Amino acid sequence: MNFKENWVIVGLGNPGEKYRYTRHNVGFMFLDTLSSDFKKKDNYLYSKINIGKEGLILVKPQTFMNLSGYAVLNVMKFYKLSLDKLIVIFDDISFSVGKIRLREKGSHGGHNGLKNIFDLLGTNKVKRIKVGVGNKPHNWNLDDWVLSNFSKYDFEILELIFNKISDSINLIVQNKFDDAMNKFNRILF
C-alpha cells in the first residue's frame, strides 16, 4: 500500500534522555506506543504509520517545549497539509492522571508549548488531546512538577489511557471528532 500523508499527529515533549519519562513528555511517550522508527528532519523527529486508509505523520519537536511551534510550522509546510489535519497531544496539569480531554479550539490554558504553536500558526483552532499528568502538589514549583517522572502506578494508568488516545485518533481521522469527544472526554481511570 502506498503511503499518502493525510494527518500530522504532534506529541509535545522535550528532547533528551533526561526528560524521557517526565510529565511534560507524555506526548512523546504516546507516540512511542505507535512507532519505534523515528527519523530526524529539520527540527523534529518523524515516523509514518497508517490507521486504516489514513496516513499519519507522527512528529516529536526537537526544539524544546516552549518553541514547539517552529517544528509544527515546518512539518505542516513541508507536507502541505491544512491545519484541520493537525492533532496535538500534550500534558495538562489541571487533570489527574487517567483523564483526557479533546478540544477543537480554545485557549492554550497556560501551556507554553501550545501557546507557541498558536502564535506561529496564527490560530487557536487546533485539534488537541490533553492528557492529565496530575495536579501540581501545593509545595511544588510548576517547572519541577512537569519535569518530574511519573510514578509506577501512573505508568500503569497511562498504558490504558494511551489505548484510549489511539481509539480517539482513529475516530478523528474518520472526521468523527464529536463522536471522539463524546466517548473519551468522560473517561477517568
Helices and strands as residue ranges (DSSP letters): E 5-11, G 17-19, G 23-25, H 26-34, E 39-41, E 44-51, E 54-61, G 65-67, H 68-79, G 83-85, E 86-92, E 100-103, H 112-121, E 127-132, H 142-146, H 152-172, H 177-184
